Amino acid sequence: MADTDLSVASHASTALKHHFDDSEQQLESSTLGMWVFLLTEIMFFGGMFGAYTVYRNLYPAAFASTSHYMNVTLGATNTAVLIFSSLTMALAVRSAQLGQKRALLSFLTFTLILGLVFLSIKYVEYHEKWVDHHIPGPGFHYAEPQYFHQAQILFFLYFAMTGLHALHMIVRAGLLITLIAMAARNRFSAGWYTPVEMIGLYWHFVDIVWIFLFPLLYLIGRTMR
């Protein structure tokens, strides 16, 4: 066969769990649980976005100044990488729904590679900040002394928000490795692919967070000077 179909035959992991009436109820419960988890993530990131909004309004000139030290090229590249990774993740979910093992493994692998590319680019960007002494703390240097203290606050928010996002990227990479191992062992079928779909939702959520981070940290401040 051109593509190795996932066996619809049941494995122990694909069987209906005893506390559910049917597979539809089981899927709905998993989906509800994931959305509740994502709501807690929204509240968590929401606190950081709230702090960003407060300090941006308190120190608009300093915010505009720090924005000019963000590497827009690397940020835009990472944005494109994540958008493409959302596509490959969606295709992975679709492959699981159709019971196509080879396609599922391919798209999961592509998605993992894109996630690692994002982290690699972020490492380069962090290294630039280290070399330029733009990490808040005793060694912090800033070319515009009038914004020295306010710039440290805003760079701290940059590292906190992008660092938390990068941590979620690392978690996502671990989850994808788990999915790849499960798919390689024929743990999924056209009748049961819940983990792929749930992790797909989580993947898209983290991508959406970056879609907000990129313009807020890299672009908007450049229009204020």
Secondary structure as the mmCIF struct_conf table of DSSP 4:
data_model
#
loop_
_struct_conf.conf_type_id
_struct_conf.id
_struct_conf.beg_label_comp_id
_struct_conf.beg_label_asym_id
_struct_conf.beg_label_seq_id
_struct_conf.end_label_comp_id
_struct_conf.end_label_asym_id
_struct_conf.end_label_seq_id
BEND BEND1 ASP A 3 ASP A 3
STRN STRN1 ASP A 5 ASP A 5
HELX_LH_PP_P HELX_LH_PP_P1 LEU A 6 SER A 7
BEND BEND2 ALA A 9 ALA A 9
HELX_RH_3T_P HELX_RH_3T_P1 ALA A 12 THR A 14
BEND BEND3 ALA A 15 ALA A 15
HELX_LH_PP_P HELX_LH_PP_P2 LEU A 16 LYS A 17
TURN_TY1_P TURN_TY1_P1 HIS A 18 HIS A 19
BEND BEND4 ASP A 21 ASP A 22
HELX_RH_AL_P HELX_RH_AL_P1 SER A 23 LEU A 58
HELX_RH_AL_P HELX_RH_AL_P2 PRO A 60 SER A 67
TURN_TY1_P TURN_TY1_P2 HIS A 68 TYR A 69
BEND BEND5 MET A 70 MET A 70
HELX_RH_AL_P HELX_RH_AL_P3 VAL A 72 LEU A 98
TURN_TY1_P TURN_TY1_P3 GLY A 99 GLY A 99
STRN STRN2 GLN A 100 GLN A 100
HELX_RH_AL_P HELX_RH_AL_P4 LYS A 101 VAL A 131
TURN_TY1_P TURN_TY1_P4 ASP A 132 HIS A 133
BEND BEND6 ILE A 135 GLY A 137
TURN_TY1_P TURN_TY1_P5 PRO A 138 GLY A 139
BEND BEND7 ALA A 143 ALA A 143
HELX_RH_3T_P HELX_RH_3T_P2 PRO A 145 TYR A 147
HELX_RH_AL_P HELX_RH_AL_P5 PHE A 148 ALA A 184
TURN_TY1_P TURN_TY1_P6 ARG A 185 ASN A 186
STRN STRN3 SER A 189 SER A 189
TURN_TY1_P TURN_TY1_P7 ALA A 190 GLY A 191
STRN STRN4 TRP A 192 TRP A 192
HELX_RH_AL_P HELX_RH_AL_P6 THR A 194 PHE A 214
HELX_RH_PI_P HELX_RH_PI_P1 PRO A 215 LEU A 219
HELX_RH_3T_P HELX_RH_3T_P3 ILE A 220 MET A 224
#
